[in-house]
Amino acid sequence: MKGYMSFVLHAHLPFIKHPEYDEFLEEDWYFEAAVETYLPLLGMMEHLRQDNVPFALNLVITPSLAAMMEDPHHKARLLRYLDKSLSLAEAEVRRNRDDPAFGPVSRFYLQRLGVLRDRYANRYHQDLIGAFRQAQDQGGLEIMTCAATHGFLPLLRQHPQSVYAQIDVGVREYERHFGRPPRGIWLPESAYFEGVENVLADHDIRYFIVDTHALRLATPAAVYDCYAPVFTPAGPAAFARDPESSKQVWSAKEGYPGDQWYRDFYRDIGFDRPFDYIRPYIQPTGLRKPTGLKYHRVTGDVPLDQKAPYDRGMAMQRAVEHAGNFVFNRTKQVEYLASSMGRKPLVVAPYDAELFGHWWFEGPDFLEQVFRKAASDQQVFEFITLSNYLRANDVQQQAVPAESSWGDKGYFDVWLNGENDYMIRHVLAMGRLMTRMANQWPDAQGLQRRALDQAARELLLAQSSDWPFLITTGTAKDYAKTRFKRHVIRFLKLASQLRSGTLDEGFIAFLEHRDSLFPDIDYMVFK
C-alpha cells in the first residue's frame, strides 16, 4: 500500500424537543435523518461485515444528537414517524398499482420502510446509541465526540470556562454513551483557534479536524500540505480536509449527487398529492411538508414539474459506477502524492453525515460500494481510522494551524455578522454570570443544585452554533431566533431565582423535562 484514506462523517443536529405539541415540524429534522441516514449507515456496516469486506470509518455523533437518540420522547416519536410513513407507503402502493412508472417506486418504499422499521424496533429496540456502540465495539467504526451543543468555540474564547465546559461535557457524554474515552473530536464547524488544543490535551483528546487552509497557512506551513497531520505544541494532531475528494462528492455542480439518475430531493408527494388524500400525513394545521416519499429523479436543470420518474435500478447502477470512479481517482491521487512526498500520504474526506441518505439518497449505497471496490479492485491505498493512523505514524511535523473554519469564506463570517452578532454578547454575559454562580455556590444541594445544573444546560443550549447559522442561511430563521431567546430567558429567570432565594420547583421541573439533555451535568464545570 502506498497510502491511506479516511472518511469522516459528521452527524449533528441541534437538540429539538417539543412535548407540548403532538407534532412539531422541526422535530422532523431528526426523524428524517434517522430514517434516511443513521439507520442506513448501520445497515451498510452490517452488510460489509456479513460479506467480510474490510472498512474503516470515522463517525462523529455530537452530544446533542446523542441526547435525542436516547430520549424516550424521540424514541417514541421516531417509531410513530416510521409507522405513519409505512401507512402512507401502503396507500401509495394501492394508488400506483397500475402505474408502470411510479408503481415500482411505491413498492420499493414500502419494502424499504418495512425493513428500517423492523430494524429500529426489533433489532435495535429503539436504541440507536446502543446500535452504534455495538458497531464500534465490533471494529471498523471509530466514533468521535464534539463540543456539548456544537458551540462555536472561537467566539467563546473570551470566556475560557465556556470553551472548557463545551469540551468537558462533550467528552463525559461520550464516555457515558459509548463506555470508553474518545480519541478524536470534531471541533464545531471545524473552527480552530490557537489554544483550544490545550483544552483538548487536558481531556486526552488525540486529534481533531480542520479545513485545508488551516494547515496551508499554519506556522510553520505544513510541509506535506493537507496529506499528513501536524502535531500541535500541546500534542493533539490536526488533520486537514482534502479538497479534491470533497469536491467530487460535495459540489452541487460537479459532484456525484447531481447526476440525473439520482433521486431528486426537492419534489415530494407531500406537495404533489390532493390535500384530502395527504392531510393525515402532513402538519395538523394543514401545512404541507415533506413525507420522504419522492418519485422523481434529478433529471437535469429543469423545473420541478418536469422531473422524470425515479428509476431505482439505474440509480444503483450509477452509484456503483461513481464508486468505481471515486476509487480510481483516489488511487491515482495517492500514487502521485506518494511519489512526490517520499512517504505515505493520507487523504482525509470529511462530510456532513446527513449528505449520505438524506440529501443524497443513494449516498450510503455509494459508500458501501466504495469500500467494496477499494477492497477488491486496487492495492494502492487502504482505509484507516484516524487513531489507527496515528498509532502507525507517530512522527509528524509540529505546527500551529491557522484560525479557520469550514464555513463560507473559510473563517467566522457565518456565525458573526450583522444579522446575528447580538447573540454572542448575550452568550458571553451569561457565561460570566454562570461562572460567578458556580464560584458563589460550590457545594449546592437539593433544589439549588437542580437549578444550577439546569442553568448550565440552558447556557450550553444558547451557545449552539446552529442558531446563528440558521439565521445567516435563512433556514428556519424565526425558529432559531425564538429558541435562542427562550434559552436566554430561562437562564436569566433561574439566575434571578437563585439570587433571591425564591426557587420555583415547578418551573425547574418544567425545564428539566423540556431541555432534558445531559442528565449527569455538573454546573461546577463552569467554575
Helices and strands as residue ranges (DSSP letters): E 3-11, G 25-27, H 28-33, I 34-38, H 39-50, E 57-61, H 63-70, H 72-95, H 103-118, I 119-123, H 128-138, E 141-146, H 153-156, H 160-178, E 184-186, G 188-190, H 196-202, E 207-210, H 212-216, E 230-231, E 237-240, H 243-250, G 256-258, H 269-272, H 275-278, G 279-281, G 304-306, H 312-341, E 346-352, G 353-355, H 363-377, E 381-383, H 386-392, G 408-410, G 413-415, H 422-440, H 446-462, H 466-473, H 477-500, H 505-514, G 523-526
